[in-house]
Amino acid sequence: MRGSRLVTTERVVCIAAPDSDEVVERLSSVVTDSGLEFVAYEVGEAIEDQRVVAGDVLGVVVGGDGTFLRAVREFAPREIPILGVNAGTLAFLARIQPEDIEAALLEILDGRADVTEQLQFHVTGGGLDHTGINEVMFEPLEAGEGVLGTSRLDVFVEGEYVGCYEGGGVAVNTPIGSTAMALSAGGPVHVPADNDTLQVTPLHTDTATVRPLVVGENREITVVAGTPVHVTVDGGRPSVTAEAGTF
């Protein structure tokens, strides 16, 4: 629930990137010294413990944003709140620095931390059936060795035709994802708090009439590929190559 307090924490479940053992050990020490149970998984490892459910569990991700996005797939379906600890090279999502772990956990255990919900999206088509929190990318295939081709994508919102996006593809992103590929394509940065919008951003287009488009939540966005495209969710996990007309 947006703005709710995380009152009860009995167990801390950590998902960590490779080569982050030092940070995980530090986290483990802080957690166990506080009288809580601690268990760690390496990113990509499935959590099979049936006790890892919403209620008294805090999820902690140790790594960069790539690790965070992969960990969301384990924690989000269980409705477990997530704390990101930066042990990577890019950290818009994993905001806590390793030296601040103790202070952050103390704030959580004292019931002074807010839990905020972030917008998610669900994408289907072309063999994909997946939920993400960052972005879904539609990109052209290579035209030749090392040469990126172009794509033609027709975009609809709630069945209403928006326009044809020609060029280097399209990104459909959440407010969190506005700092990823959409930003490099000239899109605006969205403040995630209390912001339930999606944005359609053209990539490397020379069509002056096609601009970034902001769409309200619970609106269905349909992308129809006029050319084969590569479709990726949250940085490429998962991804498919879709033939023309499949989205």
Buried (B, 14 or more C-beta within 10 A) or exposed (E): EEEEEBEEBEBBBBBBBEEBEEBBEBBBEBBEEBEBBBBBBBBBEEBEEEEBEEEBBBBBBBBBBBBBBBBBBBBBEBEBBBBBBBBBEBBBBBEBEBEEBBEBBEBBBEEEBEBEBBBEBEBEBBEBEBBBBBBBBBBBBEEEEEEBBBBBBBBBBEEEEBBBBBBBBBBBBBBBBBBBBBBEBEBEEBEBEEBBBBBBBBBBBEEEEBEBBEBEEEEEBBBBBBBBBBBBBBBEBBBBEBEEEBB
